[in-house]
Amino acid sequence: MKLSVIVPVYNEAATITEVVRRVLAVHVLKELVIVDDGSTDGTREFLRQLPPDEATVLFHERNLGKGAAIRTALEHVSGEIV
């Protein structure tokens, strides 16, 4: 069974590195789907550097809110559990 972990982010430059590290460290079959919701603090630049085998990263051009970020992520998950 595959777990899909969705992470909506907005201006999380101070915490995103640790969040990604902790999710990837869990030893279960999983995928990580991150949606940047228009960050302006460097979060986007960090996410652009993530290898595609570590996470699916999606970007909103402007801040649409947490609900919109979650809906965007849900369109890209493939796990049985989200």
N, C-alpha and C positions, 0 to 999 in steps of 0.2 A: 504494500500500500504506500502511495506517495503522498507526502505532505507538501502543500503549497503555502509558503509564508509570504504574506503581502505586507509591505511596509510603505505607507504613505508618508512622505517627508516634505517639510517646508522649513527652510533655514535651519538645518540641523548640522552645520559644519562641525560644531563642537562635539557631537555625539555619534554621527553616522559611522565613523570608522569602527567604534566599539560595537555598535549594533550589528553591523555586517559580520564582524569577527565572531561575535557570540552565536549568531544564527548559523554560520558556516561550521562552527565547532561542534554542533550537535550531530551525533552520529546516527542519523536516520535518513532514509531515502527522502529527499526533499528538493524543492526548487525555491529560489528566492526571487520575488517580483517586487521591485522598488519603483514607486511612482513619485518623481519630484514634481511638486505642485507649484512651480514658478519661483523656486528659491533664488535669492539674490546675494547670498553670503558666502559662496564658494562650494556649497553642497553639490551643485551641478557639475562643477569641474572634477570633484572627487569621484562622483558617480560615473562620469565619462571614462575614467581610467580603470574601472573595474573590468576584469576579463569577462567576456560573454559566457564562459563556462561556470562562472561563480554566481551571476545574477542576470536576470532580465531587467533592464533599466528603461523606464519610459518617462517621458518629459511632457508636462503641460507648459505651454508658452507663458501662461499667466496663472495666478492663483485662482483656482476654481473651488477650493474647499476640500476638506477631508473626504466627504461623501463622494465627490467626483473622482478623487484619486483612488478610492476603493473600487468604485465602479469600473474605472479604467483597468485596474489591476485584475479584477475578476474576469475581464474579457481575454486575459492572457494566461490564466492558470491552467495547469493540466493535471493537478493532483486530485485524488479522491477526497481529501480532507483539506479545507482551507482555514 
